Amino acid sequence: MSSLTDAQVQSDLDIAPLLLPAQVLHNDAQALQAAHELAAVARQQAARRDRQRKLPWAEIEQFTRSGLGSIAIPREYGGPQVSFVTLAEVFAIISAADPALGQIPQNQFGVINLILGSGTERQKKQLLQSVLDGWRIGNAGPERGTKHTLELKARITADGDGYVINGQKFYSTGALFAHWVAVKALNDDGKQVLAFVRRGTPGLRIVDDWSGFGQRTTASGTILLNNVRVEAELVLDNWRINESPNTQGAVSQLIQAAIDAGIARAAIDDAIEFVRERSRPWVDAQVERASDDLYVIADIGKLKIELHAAEALLRKAGQVLDQVSAAPLTAESAARASIAVAHAKILTTEISLLASEKLFELAGSRATLEEFNLDRHWRNARVHTLHDPVRWKYHAVGAYHLNGTLPARHSWI
């Protein structure tokens, strides 16, 4: 199944952190405060972690212990059920400090939404309570070597009173840090299910082989599944979620857009600081400070305006999700949420790429020195925005407004 040697494969038992109790936050204000506190800590060593590919174990533990991991859990299951506006802002705040730290738990929130949409009542109570207790959920969905991102080769087959899973995954963000690994596989009927595999289950191996040049500390690498047993009660009929209107894609994309907004914030902030403190003015500007260069001033103004526009659409998307989630979903209301999020995702993608590239033009050649590691902003933006092609966002928005075409039901719209 894999050519990886035993030395390259890390046992999840070897790297599992001690599980510490998590707080339970009670409202949006507490969630935002916890995000700011985490960001203040994460920002201090973010550049060094990126340079050294040092995984943010302590920061992820703080994320969990603070209660941020359960802020999307509904009140009926013991969570604070913060607004989608707040959820997006939490991820933007954290990602401005370290976008890898923002990306690691983002799949957990998508999976929570899947649990709510396709789990039985017993499954919802068990799995959501575990998150409230401090269990983290990692992703084992995407695969390499398939025709497209929705195609799966992993299989889950009946075995006695449970199941066994075989397959190989990649882009497994969050799995290395997780207590539950949420595995997508096809069952004996060829339908997609979502199986929750406990950390330490024999046959489950998580490989820290992510080599992307951006988001370097997300550990979004390989998962090997060799006859991994899973209890029947931990297998969700994930295929059912697409039988009716849902906001699965919109929720997932809202968080992705928030991460990009955070990258843009940090890039612009670092550009401003560098221009003020370190850059030399261009000779033809005939000014004493680079920050007095009229063209630099104009470009910083343009970046700020485009960032604020992206942030405004991100808030609007959260508001639309809050509105449609407060009433029974219809095909039309679910589509409205997806399109609102697509609007935001387009602008957050574009400003994250623009700001992280413009940084060097405005700050000058000194900003390219390795000691500052400012290229991490562009690397992070370029890699993270590859999740979902913006060209297809434009298509979805245009088709919706021009022809009334509702977007597809999957996690990328």
C-alpha positions as CSV (number, residue, x, y, z in Angstrom):
1,M,0.0,0.0,0.0
2,S,2.9,2.4,0.6
3,S,6.6,2.5,-0.1
4,L,7.3,4.4,3.1
5,T,9.8,2.7,5.4
6,D,9.1,2.0,9.0
7,A,11.6,4.8,10.0
8,Q,9.5,7.3,8.0
9,V,6.2,6.4,9.7
10,Q,5.5,7.9,13.1
11,S,3.2,6.0,15.3
12,D,0.3,8.0,16.6
13,L,1.0,6.5,20.0
14,D,4.5,8.0,20.0
15,I,3.3,11.5,19.4
16,A,0.0,11.7,21.2
17,P,-0.1,14.6,23.7
18,L,-1.5,14.3,27.1
19,L,-5.2,15.1,27.1
20,L,-5.9,18.0,29.3
21,P,-9.4,19.2,30.3
22,A,-10.9,21.9,28.2
23,Q,-12.8,24.9,29.3
24,V,-16.3,25.5,28.0
25,L,-16.8,29.0,26.7
26,H,-20.2,30.6,27.1
27,N,-20.6,33.3,24.5
28,D,-19.1,35.1,21.5
29,A,-17.2,37.7,23.6
30,Q,-15.4,34.9,25.5
31,A,-14.5,33.2,22.2
32,L,-13.1,36.4,20.7
33,Q,-11.1,37.0,23.9
34,A,-9.7,33.5,23.9
35,A,-8.7,33.9,20.3
36,H,-6.8,37.2,21.0
37,E,-5.0,35.6,23.9
38,L,-3.9,32.6,21.8
39,A,-2.9,34.9,19.0
40,A,-0.7,36.9,21.3
41,V,1.2,33.8,22.3
42,A,1.3,32.2,18.8
43,R,2.6,35.3,17.1
44,Q,5.8,35.4,19.2
45,Q,7.5,32.3,17.6
46,A,5.4,32.0,14.4
47,A,8.3,33.0,12.0
48,R,10.7,30.7,13.8
49,R,8.3,27.7,13.7
50,D,7.8,28.2,10.0
51,R,11.6,28.5,9.3
52,Q,12.4,25.4,11.4
53,R,9.2,23.4,10.5
54,K,8.5,23.1,14.2
55,L,4.9,22.0,14.9
56,P,2.8,24.2,17.2
57,W,2.0,21.6,19.8
58,A,1.8,24.0,22.7
59,E,-0.3,26.4,20.8
60,I,-2.7,23.7,19.7
61,E,-3.0,22.6,23.3
62,Q,-3.8,26.2,24.3
63,F,-6.4,26.3,21.6
64,T,-8.1,23.2,23.0
65,R,-7.8,24.0,26.7
66,S,-9.2,27.5,26.1
67,G,-12.5,26.0,24.8
68,L,-12.1,27.3,21.2
69,G,-12.4,23.8,19.8
70,S,-16.1,23.5,20.8
71,I,-17.4,27.0,20.1
72,A,-19.5,25.7,17.1
73,I,-21.3,23.1,19.2
74,P,-25.0,23.9,19.7
75,R,-26.3,24.8,23.1
76,E,-28.5,21.8,23.2
77,Y,-25.4,19.7,23.3
78,G,-23.6,21.8,25.8
79,G,-21.7,24.2,23.6
80,P,-21.8,28.0,23.3
81,Q,-23.0,27.9,19.6
82,V,-21.3,31.2,18.7
83,S,-22.4,33.1,15.6
84,F,-20.8,32.3,12.3
85,V,-19.7,36.0,12.2
86,T,-17.7,35.2,15.4
87,L,-16.5,31.9,14.2
88,A,-14.9,33.6,11.1
89,E,-13.4,36.3,13.2
90,V,-11.9,33.8,15.6
91,F,-10.1,32.1,12.7
92,A,-9.0,35.4,11.2
93,I,-7.5,36.5,14.5
94,I,-5.6,33.3,15.0
95,S,-4.5,33.1,11.4
96,A,-3.1,36.6,11.4
97,A,-0.7,35.4,14.2
98,D,0.0,32.0,12.6
99,P,-2.1,30.7,9.6
100,A,-0.8,27.2,10.1
101,L,-2.3,27.3,13.6
102,G,-5.5,28.5,12.1
103,Q,-5.6,25.7,9.5
104,I,-4.9,22.8,11.8
105,P,-8.3,22.9,13.6
106,Q,-10.4,24.1,10.7
107,N,-11.4,20.6,9.6
108,Q,-12.7,19.9,13.1
109,F,-15.4,22.5,12.5
110,G,-16.3,21.1,9.2
111,V,-16.6,17.6,10.8
112,I,-18.7,19.0,13.6
113,N,-21.1,20.3,11.0
114,L,-21.1,16.8,9.3
115,I,-21.9,15.2,12.7
116,L,-24.8,17.5,13.1
117,G,-26.0,16.9,9.6
118,S,-25.7,13.1,9.3
119,G,-25.2,11.6,12.8
120,T,-27.7,9.8,14.8
121,E,-28.7,11.4,18.1
122,R,-26.5,9.0,20.0
123,Q,-23.6,9.7,17.7
124,K,-24.1,13.5,18.1
125,K,-24.1,13.2,21.9
126,Q,-21.0,11.0,22.1
127,L,-18.8,12.8,19.6
128,L,-19.8,16.3,20.5
129,Q,-19.3,15.6,24.2
130,S,-15.8,14.3,23.4
131,V,-15.0,17.6,21.8
132,L,-16.3,19.5,24.8
133,D,-14.0,17.3,26.9
134,G,-11.0,18.3,24.8
135,W,-10.8,15.7,22.1
136,R,-9.5,17.0,18.8
137,I,-10.8,15.8,15.4
138,G,-8.4,15.4,12.5
139,N,-9.1,15.0,8.8
140,A,-8.5,11.8,6.7
141,G,-10.6,12.6,3.6
142,P,-8.6,13.6,0.5
143,E,-6.5,11.2,-1.4
144,R,-3.8,11.5,-4.0
145,G,-3.9,9.7,-7.4
146,T,-7.6,10.0,-7.8
147,K,-9.5,11.6,-10.7
148,H,-10.7,14.5,-8.6
149,T,-11.1,15.6,-5.0
150,L,-14.4,13.8,-4.5
151,E,-13.2,10.4,-5.7
152,L,-12.3,7.9,-2.9
153,K,-10.4,4.7,-3.0
154,A,-10.4,3.9,0.7
155,R,-12.8,1.1,1.6
156,I,-14.7,0.2,4.8
157,T,-16.0,-3.3,5.0
158,A,-18.2,-5.1,7.5
159,D,-16.3,-7.3,9.9
160,G,-18.2,-9.0,12.7
161,D,-20.0,-6.4,14.8
162,G,-17.9,-3.6,13.4
163,Y,-15.9,-2.6,10.4
164,V,-12.4,-2.5,9.0
165,I,-10.9,0.3,6.9
166,N,-8.1,0.1,4.3
167,G,-6.6,2.9,2.3
168,Q,-4.2,5.8,2.2
169,K,-4.9,9.5,2.7
170,F,-3.1,12.8,2.1
171,Y,-3.7,16.5,2.9
172,S,-4.6,15.1,6.3
173,T,-4.7,18.4,8.2
174,G,-5.1,18.1,11.9
175,A,-4.7,14.4,12.0
176,L,-1.2,14.4,13.6
177,F,-2.7,16.5,16.5
178,A,-6.0,14.6,16.8
179,H,-7.6,12.2,19.2
180,W,-10.3,11.3,16.6
181,V,-9.3,10.7,13.0
182,A,-12.4,11.2,10.8
183,V,-11.9,8.9,7.8
184,K,-14.0,9.1,4.6
185,A,-14.4,5.8,2.9
186,L,-16.8,3.9,0.6
187,N,-18.9,1.2,2.2
188,D,-19.9,-2.1,0.7
189,D,-22.7,-0.3,-1.2
190,G,-20.3,2.2,-2.7
191,K,-21.6,5.0,-0.5
192,Q,-19.4,7.4,1.4
193,V,-19.3,7.1,5.1
194,L,-17.4,8.9,7.8
195,A,-15.7,6.7,10.4
196,F,-14.2,8.0,13.6
197,V,-11.0,6.2,14.5
198,R,-9.5,6.6,17.9
199,R,-5.9,7.6,18.2
200,G,-3.8,4.5,18.9
201,T,-6.0,2.0,17.0
202,P,-3.8,-0.7,15.5
203,G,-3.2,-0.3,11.8
204,L,-3.5,3.5,11.9
205,R,-0.4,5.4,11.1
206,I,0.1,9.1,10.7
207,V,3.1,10.3,8.7
208,D,4.6,13.7,9.1
209,D,5.6,14.0,5.5
210,W,4.0,17.3,4.5
211,S,6.6,19.1,2.3
212,G,4.6,22.0,0.9
213,F,6.5,25.3,0.8
214,G,3.7,27.1,2.6
215,Q,1.6,26.3,5.7
216,R,4.7,24.3,6.6
217,T,3.7,23.4,10.2
218,T,0.2,22.0,9.5
219,A,1.6,18.4,9.2
220,S,-0.9,17.9,6.4
221,G,0.6,14.6,5.2
222,T,-0.1,10.9,4.8
223,I,-2.4,8.6,6.8
224,L,-2.0,4.8,6.3
225,L,-5.0,2.6,7.2
226,N,-4.2,-1.1,7.3
227,N,-7.2,-3.2,8.5
228,V,-8.1,-0.5,11.0
229,R,-11.0,-1.6,13.1
230,V,-13.8,0.8,13.9
231,E,-16.9,0.3,16.0
232,A,-20.2,0.3,14.1
233,E,-21.6,3.1,16.3
234,L,-18.7,5.4,15.2
235,V,-19.6,5.2,11.5
236,L,-21.8,8.0,10.2
237,D,-23.8,7.7,7.0
238,N,-22.1,10.8,5.6
239,W,-23.8,10.3,2.2
240,R,-27.1,11.3,3.6
241,I,-26.1,14.9,4.1
242,N,-26.4,15.6,0.3
243,E,-29.9,14.2,0.1
244,S,-31.3,17.5,1.4
245,P,-30.2,21.2,1.4
246,N,-27.2,21.9,3.7
247,T,-24.6,24.5,4.5
248,Q,-21.7,22.1,4.8
249,G,-19.7,23.7,2.0
250,A,-20.6,27.2,3.1
251,V,-19.4,26.6,6.7
252,S,-16.1,25.0,5.5
253,Q,-15.4,27.8,3.0
254,L,-16.2,30.5,5.5
255,I,-13.4,29.3,7.7
256,Q,-11.0,28.9,4.7
257,A,-11.8,32.5,3.8
258,A,-11.2,33.7,7.3
259,I,-7.7,32.1,7.3
260,D,-6.9,33.9,4.1
261,A,-8.1,37.2,5.6
262,G,-5.8,36.6,8.6
263,I,-2.8,36.0,6.2
264,A,-3.6,39.3,4.5
265,R,-3.9,41.2,7.8
266,A,-0.5,40.0,8.9
267,A,1.2,40.7,5.6
268,I,-0.1,44.3,5.5
269,D,0.9,44.9,9.2
270,D,4.4,43.6,8.5
271,A,4.7,45.7,5.4
272,I,3.7,48.8,7.3
273,E,6.1,48.1,10.2
274,F,9.0,47.4,7.8
275,V,8.4,50.5,5.7
276,R,8.3,52.6,8.9
277,E,11.3,51.1,10.6
278,R,13.7,49.6,8.1
279,S,13.1,50.7,4.5
280,R,15.0,53.4,2.6
281,P,13.1,55.8,0.4
282,W,13.6,55.6,-3.3
283,V,16.0,58.2,-4.5
284,D,13.5,59.9,-6.9
285,A,10.9,60.3,-4.1
286,Q,13.1,63.0,-2.5
287,V,11.8,62.3,1.0
288,E,13.6,61.5,4.2
289,R,11.6,58.4,5.1
290,A,10.1,55.6,3.0
291,S,6.8,56.1,4.7
292,D,6.6,59.6,3.2
293,D,6.9,58.2,-0.4
294,L,3.6,59.2,-2.1
295,Y,3.4,56.0,-4.1
296,V,4.0,53.8,-1.0
297,I,1.3,55.7,0.9
298,A,-1.2,55.2,-1.9
299,D,-0.4,51.5,-2.2
300,I,-0.8,51.0,1.5
301,G,-4.1,52.8,1.3
302,K,-5.2,50.6,-1.5
303,L,-4.3,47.4,0.4
304,K,-6.1,48.5,3.5
305,I,-9.3,49.4,1.5
306,E,-9.2,46.0,-0.3
307,L,-8.6,44.2,3.0
308,H,-11.6,46.0,4.6
309,A,-13.8,45.1,1.6
310,A,-12.8,41.5,2.0
311,E,-13.5,41.6,5.8
312,A,-16.8,43.2,5.2
313,L,-17.9,40.4,2.8
314,L,-16.6,37.9,5.3
315,R,-18.8,39.4,8.0
316,K,-21.7,39.5,5.6
317,A,-21.2,35.9,4.7
318,G,-21.3,35.0,8.4
319,Q,-24.5,37.0,8.8
320,V,-26.2,35.2,6.0
321,L,-25.2,31.8,7.4
322,D,-26.6,32.9,10.8
323,Q,-29.8,33.9,9.1
324,V,-30.3,30.8,7.0
325,S,-29.4,28.5,9.9
326,A,-32.0,30.1,12.1
327,A,-34.8,28.7,9.9
328,P,-35.5,25.4,8.1
329,L,-33.1,25.2,5.2
330,T,-34.3,25.2,1.6
331,A,-32.4,24.8,-1.6
332,E,-32.6,28.5,-2.1
333,S,-31.5,29.6,1.3
334,A,-28.6,27.1,1.3
335,A,-27.5,28.4,-2.1
336,R,-27.7,32.0,-0.8
337,A,-25.3,31.1,2.0
338,S,-22.9,29.4,-0.4
339,I,-22.9,32.4,-2.8
340,A,-22.4,34.9,0.0
341,V,-19.4,32.9,1.2
342,A,-18.1,32.6,-2.3
343,H,-18.2,36.4,-2.6
344,A,-16.0,36.6,0.5
345,K,-13.7,33.8,-0.5
346,I,-12.9,35.5,-3.8
347,L,-11.8,38.8,-2.1
348,T,-9.9,37.1,0.8
349,T,-8.0,35.0,-1.7
350,E,-7.1,37.9,-3.8
351,I,-6.1,40.3,-1.0
352,S,-4.0,37.6,0.7
353,L,-2.0,37.0,-2.5
354,L,-1.7,40.7,-3.3
355,A,-0.7,41.9,0.1
356,S,1.9,39.2,0.6
357,E,3.5,40.0,-2.7
358,K,3.1,43.8,-2.5
359,L,4.9,43.6,0.9
360,F,8.3,43.2,-0.9
361,E,7.7,45.8,-3.5
362,L,6.9,48.4,-0.8
363,A,9.4,47.3,1.8
364,G,12.3,46.9,-0.6
365,S,15.1,44.3,-1.2
366,R,16.1,44.2,2.5
367,A,12.7,42.6,3.3
368,T,13.8,39.5,1.3
369,L,16.5,38.6,3.8
370,E,16.0,35.2,5.4
371,E,16.4,36.7,8.9
372,F,13.0,38.3,8.6
373,N,11.2,35.3,6.9
374,L,8.6,37.6,5.4
375,D,8.2,35.3,2.4
376,R,6.2,33.1,4.7
377,H,3.2,35.3,4.1
378,W,3.3,34.7,0.4
379,R,4.1,31.0,0.7
380,N,1.2,30.6,3.1
381,A,-1.2,32.5,1.0
382,R,-0.2,30.8,-2.2
383,V,-0.5,27.3,-0.7
384,H,-3.6,27.8,1.3
385,T,-5.6,29.5,-1.5
386,L,-5.0,26.5,-3.7
387,H,-7.7,24.6,-1.8
388,D,-10.4,26.1,-3.9
389,P,-9.9,27.7,-7.3
390,V,-11.2,31.2,-7.3
391,R,-12.1,30.9,-11.0
392,W,-14.9,28.5,-10.0
393,K,-16.1,30.9,-7.4
394,Y,-16.5,33.5,-10.1
395,H,-18.4,30.9,-12.2
396,A,-20.7,30.0,-9.3
397,V,-21.5,33.6,-8.5
398,G,-22.1,34.5,-12.2
399,A,-24.3,31.4,-12.9
400,Y,-26.3,32.2,-9.8
401,H,-27.0,35.8,-10.5
402,L,-27.3,35.5,-14.3
403,N,-29.2,32.2,-14.7
404,G,-30.4,31.4,-11.2
405,T,-28.3,28.3,-11.1
406,L,-27.8,26.9,-7.6
407,P,-24.3,25.9,-6.7
408,A,-23.3,22.2,-6.3
409,R,-23.5,20.5,-2.9
410,H,-20.0,19.7,-1.7
411,S,-17.4,21.1,0.6
412,W,-15.8,23.5,-1.9
413,I,-18.8,25.9,-2.4
